[in-house]
């Protein structure tokens, strides 16, 4: 359903055109996940949900994919006004 958005996310992961918020870094650390797990999840996953941010009214997307070890990982991201992928949070699940 969100193939174009997912392909945009994947293109930005492949070209390293993304930023990870401090919150996402902290969540990855707490869940013992690496940036490679995050990248793998986006590259192998599917968008399962679209959400509207209550403050900014921007759309954000939940991608469910696999970490390098095969574990399920959720990634919440959005495309910024400049077109860069912003990783909002990452979690096991």
Buried (B, 14 or more C-beta within 10 A) or exposed (E): EBEEBBEBBBEBBEEEEBEBBEEBBEBBEEBEBEBEBBBBBBBBBEBEEEEEEEEEEEEBBBBBBBBBEEBEBBBBBBBEEEEEBBBBBBBBE
